[in-house]
Amino acid sequence: MPETVEGILFYSPSTIESYLLKNKPNQVAYCIGETTAKEARKHFKEVKVANIPDMESVIDLVNESYK
């Protein structure tokens, strides 16, 4: 992943595991729910969790970060 990427959206713990096989956890992890966030907190310094566990809420969470 290029260094210019500031955040990654994760929808399951397994996607975090796959991401980390070839990438460093230098970005913000935007997570769909608490189970995914629990795994992300093991690796990422900054983890944000959507209020409602659906894709639209994760996108809203990202948008809030850039207002």
mmCIF file as gemmi writes it, N, C-alpha and C atoms, coordinates in Angstrom:
data_model
loop_
_atom_site.group_PDB
_atom_site.id
_atom_site.type_symbol
_atom_site.label_atom_id
_atom_site.label_alt_id
_atom_site.label_comp_id
_atom_site.label_asym_id
_atom_site.label_entity_id
_atom_site.label_seq_id
_atom_site.pdbx_PDB_ins_code
_atom_site.Cartn_x
_atom_site.Cartn_y
_atom_site.Cartn_z
_atom_site.occupancy
_atom_site.B_iso_or_equiv
_atom_site.pdbx_formal_charge
_atom_site.auth_seq_id
_atom_site.auth_asym_id
_atom_site.pdbx_PDB_model_num
ATOM 1 N N . MET Axp A 1 ? 0.846 -1.165 0 1 0 ? 1 A 1
ATOM 2 C CA . MET Axp A 1 ? 0 0 0 1 0 ? 1 A 1
ATOM 3 C C . MET Axp A 1 ? 0.901 1.239 0 1 0 ? 1 A 1
ATOM 4 N N . PRO Axp A 2 ? 0.608 2.217 -0.817 1 0 ? 2 A 1
ATOM 5 C CA . PRO Axp A 2 ? 1.432 3.434 -0.848 1 0 ? 2 A 1
ATOM 6 C C . PRO Axp A 2 ? 1.393 4.193 0.485 1 0 ? 2 A 1
ATOM 7 N N . GLU Axp A 3 ? 2.474 4.848 0.811 1 0 ? 3 A 1
ATOM 8 C CA . GLU Axp A 3 ? 2.57 5.614 2.054 1 0 ? 3 A 1
ATOM 9 C C . GLU Axp A 3 ? 1.558 6.752 2.113 1 0 ? 3 A 1
ATOM 10 N N . THR Axp A 4 ? 1.068 7.198 0.963 1 0 ? 4 A 1
ATOM 11 C CA . THR Axp A 4 ? 0.129 8.317 0.923 1 0 ? 4 A 1
ATOM 12 C C . THR Axp A 4 ? -1.276 7.931 1.388 1 0 ? 4 A 1
ATOM 13 N N . VAL Axp A 5 ? -1.564 6.652 1.491 1 0 ? 5 A 1
ATOM 14 C CA . VAL Axp A 5 ? -2.868 6.192 1.962 1 0 ? 5 A 1
ATOM 15 C C . VAL Axp A 5 ? -2.958 6.464 3.462 1 0 ? 5 A 1
ATOM 16 N N . GLU Axp A 6 ? -4.005 7.164 3.875 1 0 ? 6 A 1
ATOM 17 C CA . GLU Axp A 6 ? -4.137 7.574 5.271 1 0 ? 6 A 1
ATOM 18 C C . GLU Axp A 6 ? -5.014 6.645 6.101 1 0 ? 6 A 1
ATOM 19 N N . GLY Axp A 7 ? -5.901 5.912 5.469 1 0 ? 7 A 1
ATOM 20 C CA . GLY Axp A 7 ? -6.798 5.048 6.22 1 0 ? 7 A 1
ATOM 21 C C . GLY Axp A 7 ? -7.226 3.84 5.409 1 0 ? 7 A 1
ATOM 22 N N . ILE Axp A 8 ? -7.56 2.777 6.12 1 0 ? 8 A 1
ATOM 23 C CA . ILE Axp A 8 ? -7.989 1.525 5.502 1 0 ? 8 A 1
ATOM 24 C C . ILE Axp A 8 ? -9.32 1.131 6.138 1 0 ? 8 A 1
ATOM 25 N N . LEU Axp A 9 ? -10.267 0.698 5.319 1 0 ? 9 A 1
ATOM 26 C CA . LEU Axp A 9 ? -11.559 0.237 5.813 1 0 ? 9 A 1
ATOM 27 C C . LEU Axp A 9 ? -11.507 -1.277 5.973 1 0 ? 9 A 1
ATOM 28 N N . PHE Axp A 10 ? -11.908 -1.737 7.152 1 0 ? 10 A 1
ATOM 29 C CA . PHE Axp A 10 ? -11.906 -3.178 7.432 1 0 ? 10 A 1
ATOM 30 C C . PHE Axp A 10 ? -13.31 -3.625 7.807 1 0 ? 10 A 1
ATOM 31 N N . TYR Axp A 11 ? -13.703 -4.769 7.243 1 0 ? 11 A 1
ATOM 32 C CA . TYR Axp A 11 ? -15.036 -5.299 7.48 1 0 ? 11 A 1
ATOM 33 C C . TYR Axp A 11 ? -15.034 -6.643 8.2 1 0 ? 11 A 1
ATOM 34 N N . SER Axp A 12 ? -13.852 -7.15 8.524 1 0 ? 12 A 1
ATOM 35 C CA . SER Axp A 12 ? -13.755 -8.383 9.296 1 0 ? 12 A 1
ATOM 36 C C . SER Axp A 12 ? -12.339 -8.526 9.837 1 0 ? 12 A 1
ATOM 37 N N . PRO Axp A 13 ? -12.169 -9.268 10.926 1 0 ? 13 A 1
ATOM 38 C CA . PRO Axp A 13 ? -10.82 -9.508 11.453 1 0 ? 13 A 1
ATOM 39 C C . PRO Axp A 13 ? -9.899 -10.191 10.441 1 0 ? 13 A 1
ATOM 40 N N . SER Axp A 14 ? -10.442 -11.057 9.615 1 0 ? 14 A 1
ATOM 41 C CA . SER Axp A 14 ? -9.6 -11.759 8.647 1 0 ? 14 A 1
ATOM 42 C C . SER Axp A 14 ? -9.035 -10.813 7.59 1 0 ? 14 A 1
ATOM 43 N N . THR Axp A 15 ? -9.742 -9.735 7.28 1 0 ? 15 A 1
ATOM 44 C CA . THR Axp A 15 ? -9.183 -8.784 6.312 1 0 ? 15 A 1
ATOM 45 C C . THR Axp A 15 ? -7.991 -8.045 6.905 1 0 ? 15 A 1
ATOM 46 N N . ILE Axp A 16 ? -7.992 -7.843 8.194 1 0 ? 16 A 1
ATOM 47 C CA . ILE Axp A 16 ? -6.842 -7.221 8.864 1 0 ? 16 A 1
ATOM 48 C C . ILE Axp A 16 ? -5.642 -8.156 8.773 1 0 ? 16 A 1
ATOM 49 N N . GLU Axp A 17 ? -5.861 -9.42 9.068 1 0 ? 17 A 1
ATOM 50 C CA . GLU Axp A 17 ? -4.78 -10.405 8.988 1 0 ? 17 A 1
ATOM 51 C C . GLU Axp A 17 ? -4.201 -10.46 7.581 1 0 ? 17 A 1
ATOM 52 N N . SER Axp A 18 ? -5.053 -10.466 6.57 1 0 ? 18 A 1
ATOM 53 C CA . SER Axp A 18 ? -4.593 -10.505 5.181 1 0 ? 18 A 1
ATOM 54 C C . SER Axp A 18 ? -3.83 -9.232 4.823 1 0 ? 18 A 1
ATOM 55 N N . TYR Axp A 19 ? -4.353 -8.093 5.236 1 0 ? 19 A 1
ATOM 56 C CA . TYR Axp A 19 ? -3.701 -6.819 4.953 1 0 ? 19 A 1
ATOM 57 C C . TYR Axp A 19 ? -2.287 -6.785 5.527 1 0 ? 19 A 1
ATOM 58 N N . LEU Axp A 20 ? -2.125 -7.279 6.728 1 0 ? 20 A 1
ATOM 59 C CA . LEU Axp A 20 ? -0.839 -7.215 7.413 1 0 ? 20 A 1
ATOM 60 C C . LEU Axp A 20 ? 0.215 -8.158 6.834 1 0 ? 20 A 1
ATOM 61 N N . LEU Axp A 21 ? -0.187 -9.098 6.012 1 0 ? 21 A 1
ATOM 62 C CA . LEU Axp A 21 ? 0.779 -10.001 5.383 1 0 ? 21 A 1
ATOM 63 C C . LEU Axp A 21 ? 1.757 -9.247 4.474 1 0 ? 21 A 1
ATOM 64 N N . LYS Axp A 22 ? 1.286 -8.153 3.867 1 0 ? 22 A 1
ATOM 65 C CA . LYS Axp A 22 ? 2.131 -7.423 2.92 1 0 ? 22 A 1
ATOM 66 C C . LYS Axp A 22 ? 2.178 -5.92 3.181 1 0 ? 22 A 1
ATOM 67 N N . ASN Axp A 23 ? 1.579 -5.467 4.266 1 0 ? 23 A 1
ATOM 68 C CA . ASN Axp A 23 ? 1.519 -4.031 4.548 1 0 ? 23 A 1
ATOM 69 C C . ASN Axp A 23 ? 1.803 -3.752 6.015 1 0 ? 23 A 1
ATOM 70 N N . LYS Axp A 24 ? 2.234 -2.537 6.282 1 0 ? 24 A 1
ATOM 71 C CA . LYS Axp A 24 ? 2.48 -2.102 7.658 1 0 ? 24 A 1
ATOM 72 C C . LYS Axp A 24 ? 1.25 -1.363 8.18 1 0 ? 24 A 1
ATOM 73 N N . PRO Axp A 25 ? 1.003 -1.432 9.484 1 0 ? 25 A 1
ATOM 74 C CA . PRO Axp A 25 ? -0.171 -0.772 10.066 1 0 ? 25 A 1
ATOM 75 C C . PRO Axp A 25 ? 0.094 0.704 10.393 1 0 ? 25 A 1
ATOM 76 N N . ASN Axp A 26 ? 0.409 1.499 9.375 1 0 ? 26 A 1
ATOM 77 C CA . ASN Axp A 26 ? 0.732 2.908 9.582 1 0 ? 26 A 1
ATOM 78 C C . ASN Axp A 26 ? -0.452 3.844 9.374 1 0 ? 26 A 1
ATOM 79 N N . GLN Axp A 27 ? -1.599 3.316 9.019 1 0 ? 27 A 1
ATOM 80 C CA . GLN Axp A 27 ? -2.761 4.13 8.712 1 0 ? 27 A 1
ATOM 81 C C . GLN Axp A 27 ? -3.794 4.062 9.836 1 0 ? 27 A 1
ATOM 82 N N . VAL Axp A 28 ? -4.861 4.815 9.649 1 0 ? 28 A 1
ATOM 83 C CA . VAL Axp A 28 ? -6.014 4.714 10.54 1 0 ? 28 A 1
ATOM 84 C C . VAL Axp A 28 ? -6.818 3.495 10.095 1 0 ? 28 A 1
ATOM 85 N N . ALA Axp A 29 ? -7.253 2.695 11.041 1 0 ? 29 A 1
ATOM 86 C CA . ALA Axp A 29 ? -8.104 1.541 10.736 1 0 ? 29 A 1
ATOM 87 C C . ALA Axp A 29 ? -9.553 1.925 11.009 1 0 ? 29 A 1
ATOM 88 N N . TYR Axp A 30 ? -10.374 1.946 9.974 1 0 ? 30 A 1
ATOM 89 C CA . TYR Axp A 30 ? -11.806 2.216 10.093 1 0 ? 30 A 1
ATOM 90 C C . TYR Axp A 30 ? -12.51 0.873 10.083 1 0 ? 30 A 1
ATOM 91 N N . CYS Axp A 31 ? -13.2 0.557 11.17 1 0 ? 31 A 1
ATOM 92 C CA . CYS Axp A 31 ? -13.759 -0.789 11.338 1 0 ? 31 A 1
ATOM 93 C C . CYS Axp A 31 ? -15.277 -0.783 11.36 1 0 ? 31 A 1
ATOM 94 N N . ILE Axp A 32 ? -15.862 -1.852 10.838 1 0 ? 32 A 1
ATOM 95 C CA . ILE Axp A 32 ? -17.306 -1.972 10.756 1 0 ? 32 A 1
ATOM 96 C C . ILE Axp A 32 ? -17.95 -2.241 12.12 1 0 ? 32 A 1
ATOM 97 N N . GLY Axp A 33 ? -17.22 -2.876 13.015 1 0 ? 33 A 1
ATOM 98 C CA . GLY Axp A 33 ? -17.786 -3.201 14.326 1 0 ? 33 A 1
ATOM 99 C C . GLY Axp A 33 ? -16.711 -3.495 15.347 1 0 ? 33 A 1
ATOM 100 N N . GLU Axp A 34 ? -17.152 -3.795 16.537 1 0 ? 34 A 1
ATOM 101 C CA . GLU Axp A 34 ? -16.224 -3.965 17.657 1 0 ? 34 A 1
ATOM 102 C C . GLU Axp A 34 ? -15.348 -5.211 17.528 1 0 ? 34 A 1
ATOM 103 N N . THR Axp A 35 ? -15.863 -6.29 16.948 1 0 ? 35 A 1
ATOM 104 C CA . THR Axp A 35 ? -15.038 -7.49 16.775 1 0 ? 35 A 1
ATOM 105 C C . THR Axp A 35 ? -13.855 -7.204 15.854 1 0 ? 35 A 1
ATOM 106 N N . THR Axp A 36 ? -14.108 -6.495 14.779 1 0 ? 36 A 1
ATOM 107 C CA . THR Axp A 36 ? -13.039 -6.118 13.858 1 0 ? 36 A 1
ATOM 108 C C . THR Axp A 36 ? -12.091 -5.13 14.53 1 0 ? 36 A 1
ATOM 109 N N . ALA Axp A 37 ? -12.641 -4.18 15.264 1 0 ? 37 A 1
ATOM 110 C CA . ALA Axp A 37 ? -11.815 -3.186 15.959 1 0 ? 37 A 1
ATOM 111 C C . ALA Axp A 37 ? -10.909 -3.838 17.004 1 0 ? 37 A 1
ATOM 112 N N . LYS Axp A 38 ? -11.4 -4.872 17.661 1 0 ? 38 A 1
ATOM 113 C CA . LYS Axp A 38 ? -10.585 -5.566 18.662 1 0 ? 38 A 1
ATOM 114 C C . LYS Axp A 38 ? -9.305 -6.114 18.025 1 0 ? 38 A 1
ATOM 115 N N . GLU Axp A 39 ? -9.43 -6.691 16.847 1 0 ? 39 A 1
ATOM 116 C CA . GLU Axp A 39 ? -8.261 -7.197 16.135 1 0 ? 39 A 1
ATOM 117 C C . GLU Axp A 39 ? -7.384 -6.041 15.655 1 0 ? 39 A 1
ATOM 118 N N . ALA Axp A 40 ? -7.992 -4.984 15.172 1 0 ? 40 A 1
ATOM 119 C CA . ALA Axp A 40 ? -7.231 -3.828 14.676 1 0 ? 40 A 1
ATOM 120 C C . ALA Axp A 40 ? -6.404 -3.186 15.794 1 0 ? 40 A 1
ATOM 121 N N . ARG Axp A 41 ? -6.942 -3.113 16.983 1 0 ? 41 A 1
ATOM 122 C CA . ARG Axp A 41 ? -6.238 -2.482 18.113 1 0 ? 41 A 1
ATOM 123 C C . ARG Axp A 41 ? -4.944 -3.217 18.473 1 0 ? 41 A 1
ATOM 124 N N . LYS Axp A 42 ? -4.837 -4.463 18.086 1 0 ? 42 A 1
ATOM 125 C CA . LYS Axp A 42 ? -3.608 -5.224 18.333 1 0 ? 42 A 1
ATOM 126 C C . LYS Axp A 42 ? -2.456 -4.73 17.459 1 0 ? 42 A 1
ATOM 127 N N . HIS Axp A 43 ? -2.774 -4.034 16.367 1 0 ? 43 A 1
ATOM 128 C CA . HIS Axp A 43 ? -1.766 -3.687 15.374 1 0 ? 43 A 1
ATOM 129 C C . HIS Axp A 43 ? -1.688 -2.198 15.037 1 0 ? 43 A 1
ATOM 130 N N . PHE Axp A 44 ? -2.818 -1.51 15.031 1 0 ? 44 A 1
ATOM 131 C CA . PHE Axp A 44 ? -2.882 -0.124 14.591 1 0 ? 44 A 1
ATOM 132 C C . PHE Axp A 44 ? -2.928 0.825 15.784 1 0 ? 44 A 1
ATOM 133 N N . LYS Axp A 45 ? -2.279 1.975 15.65 1 0 ? 45 A 1
ATOM 134 C CA . LYS Axp A 45 ? -2.286 2.982 16.716 1 0 ? 45 A 1
ATOM 135 C C . LYS Axp A 45 ? -3.631 3.675 16.811 1 0 ? 45 A 1
ATOM 136 N N . GLU Axp A 46 ? -4.259 3.936 15.661 1 0 ? 46 A 1
ATOM 137 C CA . GLU Axp A 46 ? -5.547 4.635 15.654 1 0 ? 46 A 1
ATOM 138 C C . GLU Axp A 46 ? -6.601 3.755 15.009 1 0 ? 46 A 1
ATOM 139 N N . VAL Axp A 47 ? -7.659 3.48 15.766 1 0 ? 47 A 1
ATOM 140 C CA . VAL Axp A 47 ? -8.752 2.629 15.308 1 0 ? 47 A 1
ATOM 141 C C . VAL Axp A 47 ? -10.067 3.372 15.549 1 0 ? 47 A 1
ATOM 142 N N . LYS Axp A 48 ? -10.887 3.445 14.52 1 0 ? 48 A 1
ATOM 143 C CA . LYS Axp A 48 ? -12.203 4.073 14.63 1 0 ? 48 A 1
ATOM 144 C C . LYS Axp A 48 ? -13.253 3.046 14.265 1 0 ? 48 A 1
ATOM 145 N N . VAL Axp A 49 ? -14.386 3.092 14.996 1 0 ? 49 A 1
ATOM 146 C CA . VAL Axp A 49 ? -15.441 2.087 14.831 1 0 ? 49 A 1
ATOM 147 C C . VAL Axp A 49 ? -16.746 2.769 14.434 1 0 ? 49 A 1
ATOM 148 N N . ALA Axp A 50 ? -17.409 2.214 13.434 1 0 ? 50 A 1
ATOM 149 C CA . ALA Axp A 50 ? -18.692 2.738 12.979 1 0 ? 50 A 1
ATOM 150 C C . ALA Axp A 50 ? -19.754 2.581 14.062 1 0 ? 50 A 1
ATOM 151 N N . ASN Axp A 51 ? -20.698 3.529 14.089 1 0 ? 51 A 1
ATOM 152 C CA . ASN Axp A 51 ? -21.793 3.478 15.074 1 0 ? 51 A 1
ATOM 153 C C . ASN Axp A 51 ? -22.748 2.326 14.808 1 0 ? 51 A 1
ATOM 154 N N . ILE Axp A 52 ? -22.985 2.043 13.529 1 0 ? 52 A 1
ATOM 155 C CA . ILE Axp A 52 ? -23.869 0.959 13.113 1 0 ? 52 A 1
ATOM 156 C C . ILE Axp A 52 ? -23.035 0.024 12.227 1 0 ? 52 A 1
ATOM 157 N N . PRO Axp A 53 ? -23.101 -1.278 12.446 1 0 ? 53 A 1
ATOM 158 C CA . PRO Axp A 53 ? -22.247 -2.199 11.673 1 0 ? 53 A 1
ATOM 159 C C . PRO Axp A 53 ? -22.736 -2.45 10.245 1 0 ? 53 A 1
ATOM 160 N N . ASP Axp A 54 ? -22.622 -1.414 9.407 1 0 ? 54 A 1
ATOM 161 C CA . ASP Axp A 54 ? -22.898 -1.596 7.983 1 0 ? 54 A 1
ATOM 162 C C . ASP Axp A 54 ? -21.934 -0.731 7.173 1 0 ? 54 A 1
ATOM 163 N N . MET Axp A 55 ? -21.849 -1.016 5.882 1 0 ? 55 A 1
ATOM 164 C CA . MET Axp A 55 ? -20.858 -0.333 5.04 1 0 ? 55 A 1
ATOM 165 C C . MET Axp A 55 ? -21.084 1.174 4.992 1 0 ? 55 A 1
ATOM 166 N N . GLU Axp A 56 ? -22.328 1.598 4.928 1 0 ? 56 A 1
ATOM 167 C CA . GLU Axp A 56 ? -22.621 3.032 4.86 1 0 ? 56 A 1
ATOM 168 C C . GLU Axp A 56 ? -22.107 3.764 6.1 1 0 ? 56 A 1
ATOM 169 N N . SER Axp A 57 ? -22.231 3.156 7.255 1 0 ? 57 A 1
ATOM 170 C CA . SER Axp A 57 ? -21.753 3.777 8.495 1 0 ? 57 A 1
ATOM 171 C C . SER Axp A 57 ? -20.232 3.88 8.525 1 0 ? 57 A 1
ATOM 172 N N . VAL Axp A 58 ? -19.541 2.91 7.947 1 0 ? 58 A 1
ATOM 173 C CA . VAL Axp A 58 ? -18.078 2.983 7.876 1 0 ? 58 A 1
ATOM 174 C C . VAL Axp A 58 ? -17.674 4.134 6.961 1 0 ? 58 A 1
ATOM 175 N N . ILE Axp A 59 ? -18.353 4.281 5.846 1 0 ? 59 A 1
ATOM 176 C CA . ILE Axp A 59 ? -18.056 5.378 4.93 1 0 ? 59 A 1
ATOM 177 C C . ILE Axp A 59 ? -18.356 6.721 5.597 1 0 ? 59 A 1
ATOM 178 N N . ASP Axp A 60 ? -19.466 6.799 6.335 1 0 ? 60 A 1
ATOM 179 C CA . ASP Axp A 60 ? -19.788 8.022 7.086 1 0 ? 60 A 1
ATOM 180 C C . ASP Axp A 60 ? -18.686 8.341 8.088 1 0 ? 60 A 1
ATOM 181 N N . LEU Axp A 61 ? -18.156 7.324 8.737 1 0 ? 61 A 1
ATOM 182 C CA . LEU Axp A 61 ? -17.083 7.498 9.71 1 0 ? 61 A 1
ATOM 183 C C . LEU Axp A 61 ? -15.842 8.109 9.05 1 0 ? 61 A 1
ATOM 184 N N . VAL Axp A 62 ? -15.507 7.617 7.89 1 0 ? 62 A 1
ATOM 185 C CA . VAL Axp A 62 ? -14.362 8.169 7.147 1 0 ? 62 A 1
ATOM 186 C C . VAL Axp A 62 ? -14.643 9.618 6.778 1 0 ? 62 A 1
ATOM 187 N N . ASN Axp A 63 ? -15.831 9.886 6.266 1 0 ? 63 A 1
ATOM 188 C CA . ASN Axp A 63 ? -16.18 11.247 5.862 1 0 ? 63 A 1
ATOM 189 C C . ASN Axp A 63 ? -16.105 12.222 7.035 1 0 ? 63 A 1
ATOM 190 N N . GLU Axp A 64 ? -16.504 11.804 8.218 1 0 ? 64 A 1
ATOM 191 C CA . GLU Axp A 64 ? -16.439 12.648 9.411 1 0 ? 64 A 1
ATOM 192 C C . GLU Axp A 64 ? -14.988 13.027 9.742 1 0 ? 64 A 1
ATOM 193 N N . SER Axp A 65 ? -14.078 12.154 9.441 1 0 ? 65 A 1
ATOM 194 C CA . SER Axp A 65 ? -12.664 12.416 9.734 1 0 ? 65 A 1
ATOM 195 C C . SER Axp A 65 ? -12.081 13.5 8.845 1 0 ? 65 A 1
ATOM 196 N N . TYR Axp A 66 ? -12.716 13.767 7.729 1 0 ? 66 A 1
ATOM 197 C CA . TYR Axp A 66 ? -12.177 14.731 6.769 1 0 ? 66 A 1
ATOM 198 C C . TYR Axp A 66 ? -13.021 15.993 6.641 1 0 ? 66 A 1
ATOM 199 N N . LYS Axp A 67 ? -13.894 16.253 7.591 1 0 ? 67 A 1
ATOM 200 C CA . LYS Axp A 67 ? -14.699 17.487 7.574 1 0 ? 67 A 1
ATOM 201 C C . LYS Axp A 67 ? -13.876 18.655 8.028 1 0 ? 67 A 1
